[in-house]
Amino acid sequence: MFEVAHAMSAQGGQEGGGILVWLPWILIFVVFYFLLIRPQQKKQKEHRMLLDSLRKGDRVVTSSGMFGTIVGINEKENIVVLKVGENVKIEFLKTSIAGRISKEQ
């Protein structure tokens, strides 16, 4: 009976290794973090900073591609009023602003 138990433990002797078993998974997570997660978080932070810095008179573009000038901001309801033409004002969610257009363009 002892020979059977000894033979069984000899077959399963590759259970050691500790960190070497997890090393490929750790490396995969590190690669995903630096190639996918970190750049996305940086982009979200920059967009949040852009939205916080919006002021009346800024020329912006929405995520749908509409250009306009900010004529009003309602911080409580998270709404931005854009003037897109003569006597034409449209309300947008503040989060739909994709970027600020520089004065040179």
Secondary structure, DSSP 8 states (H G I E B T S, - for coil): -HHHHHHHHHHTGGG--THHHHHHHHHHHHHHIIIIIHHHHHHHHHHHHHHHT--TT-EEEETTS-EEEEEEEETTTTEEEEEEETTEEEEEEGGGEEEE--TT-
